[in-house]
Every structure is written in C-alpha cells, then in structure tokens.
Amino acid sequence: MIGVQNLNLSFGEDEQRHQVLFDVNLAVREGEIFGLVGESGSGKTTVLKCLAGLFNHWQGELTIDDQPLAHRITRPLCRKVQMVFQDPYGSLHPRHTLGDILEEPLHIHGISQRQQRVTTMLEKVGLNRAWQTRYPHQLSGGQRQRVAIARALILEPRVLLLDEPTSALDVSVQAEILNLLSDLQQQENLTYLMVTHDLGVVAHLCHRVAVMQHGKVLETLDVESLVAGQAAVPYTQMLVEASRHPEIAAV
Ligand SMILES: Nc1ncnc2c1ncn2[C@@H]1O[C@H](COP(=O)(O)OP(=O)(O)OP(=O)(O)O)[C@@H](O)[C@H]1O
C-alpha cells in the first residue's frame, strides 16, 4: 500500500549540506498499522513529510497503491493520503469554526453535500454536531485532536500519516484518541503509518514497526517479536529495555 524505496533526502547545499535520510526502505501493507520509532532527529517525521508531499526534493521511489508519487502535492494524492500532526493546538486555524475547518477541504476538492458530510464526520470522531459553530480555543486538547482527525478523514483517504498523534495530550486522553484511531482504522479499512516515541503505543496499536537511527532503518519487525524481546538489533533491544525501565530512559 505504501512503498518507500531507497529514500534519500538532504537539506542545505555545499558545505551546509546535511543528509538526513539514507536509503530508507519501508513496505506497509493495506489495512496495516505500521509504527516508525527511533530517537529524536532520526528522520521519522521527514519520511512522513516526503510521503505527504511536504518535502519535494527527495530521491528514491515513493508509491501509494503501486502508483508512484510525484515530487509535488497533487489533488489525487491529497484525496488518498492525509497527515495528522502532533500538535492539535497549532494545526487548527484559531479563527475558523469547526464547521469551516471541516468544510474547507471539501470546498477545495469540489465535493458536494458538504453540510451532511461535516455533521457525519463530527459524529464519527465522537464530537457533537452542534459544535460546528465552536472555535478551536473552546475545545480541550483531546477534542481538538478529534477535529484534526476529522479534517484528515473528511476527504475519505486510504492512508493516514500520523505524527505522534497523542504525545501533546494529557495522559488521560491519550488512550481515548488511540482507541478512536483504532476504531476508525477498522471501520474504514485505513492504512496507518505512525511516528511515535512510545513503545507502549506501538504495542497497543501497531502490527509492525520499523526502527530508525541516524536517518536509516535499522530493522523492521512485527510487534509480537518486539514485545517478546526478539529484536535482532542491539539498539532496538535497548529501546525496549528503556521502555520497561523509564527511569533509565530519563537519565
Ligand atoms: N526543514 C528542515 N531543514 C533542515 N533540517 C531539517 C528540516 N526538517 C528536519 N530537519 C533535520 O532532519 C533531521 C530529522 O528530523 P525529523 O524531524 O525527521 O526527526 P524525528 O525522528 O521525527 O525527530 P523527533 O522525534 O524529535 O520529531 C533532524 O536532524 C532535523 O534537524
């Protein structure tokens, strides 16, 4: 469903040139929830941004549904692939109502029955249809992330790229959003590629996971093997060990 082959990406030029992705390879199957883990700066978000068309100077081959992606955002790509960002505070326009936020993509893509689609989507993500006239600042963090998820799903994409979708939220609402994502994935048969720092989230939600370090994929394994401590690479074993002993990870 999602193919990433020999993905390379650098920023800057000449002596400022800084390569951040090195021959990254991933193959995410249809209907799969695939996690991307690794230390800060390892290139996880950059992979998502290449797939979302937010970076266009990459080299390699990216495919969705076996269709190669161009180096710029196209409307068909937007319809198929949507991204949900970490920060629901920054990603919603503060002066637009929820109704405006959800209607805008429909308007851009010339999709009809907008009002009906907006109310259906609000209810699908567990928000009251009467809240269409509310502004983002009138919502809690978890409710805002529900709006961000609704906005991503309103174009009925096949793939969601999720960049730490719960890490900016209170611990108490993280599980609610993870459960919502899990339910939506099953109902809509979506494919997720999800960046997270949290191996607990991986264990709860993902089927397989790729481990990144310094812009490279070190290994890809299924979550059962990860949880059972069967990672082949010492760095992955260290991540698993640190997640079992958070006091070590914090040092
Ligand atoms: N627009 C940019 N210009 C220059 N360098 C960038 C840009 N975006 C990302 N980078 C660099 O690319 C590298 C990978 O960043 P990326 O955000 O993908 O890491 P990450 O693994 O998602 O980290 P985190 O978990 O902290 O979000 C970092 O060294 C970062 O500084």
The ligand as a Gaussian input file, in Angstrom:
#p B3LYP/6-31G(d) Opt

LIG

0 1
 N       13.202000      21.817000       7.136000
 C       14.358000      21.335000       7.613000
 N       15.524000      21.958000       7.341000
 C       16.693000      21.454000       7.786000
 N       16.820000      20.338000       8.533000
 C       15.682000      19.696000       8.830000
 C       14.402000      20.154000       8.401000
 N       13.471000      19.280000       8.853000
 C       14.123000      18.335000       9.536000
 N       15.457000      18.579000       9.527000
 C       16.500000      17.757000      10.160000
 O       16.260000      16.425000       9.763000
 C       16.603000      15.530000      10.822000
 C       15.453000      14.582000      11.063000
 O       14.357000      15.323000      11.589000
 P       12.947000      14.652000      11.892000
 O       12.024000      15.740000      12.342000
 O       12.536000      13.818000      10.735000
 O       13.322000      13.704000      13.101000
 P       12.378000      12.821000      14.009000
 O       12.967000      11.462000      14.043000
 O       10.964000      12.942000      13.553000
 O       12.573000      13.536000      15.405000
 P       11.523000      13.865000      16.572000
 O       11.179000      12.531000      17.146000
 O       12.295000      14.740000      17.516000
 O       10.357000      14.573000      15.948000
 C       16.971000      16.403000      12.016000
 O       18.379000      16.468000      12.091000
 C       16.379000      17.746000      11.673000
 O       17.134000      18.778000      12.250000

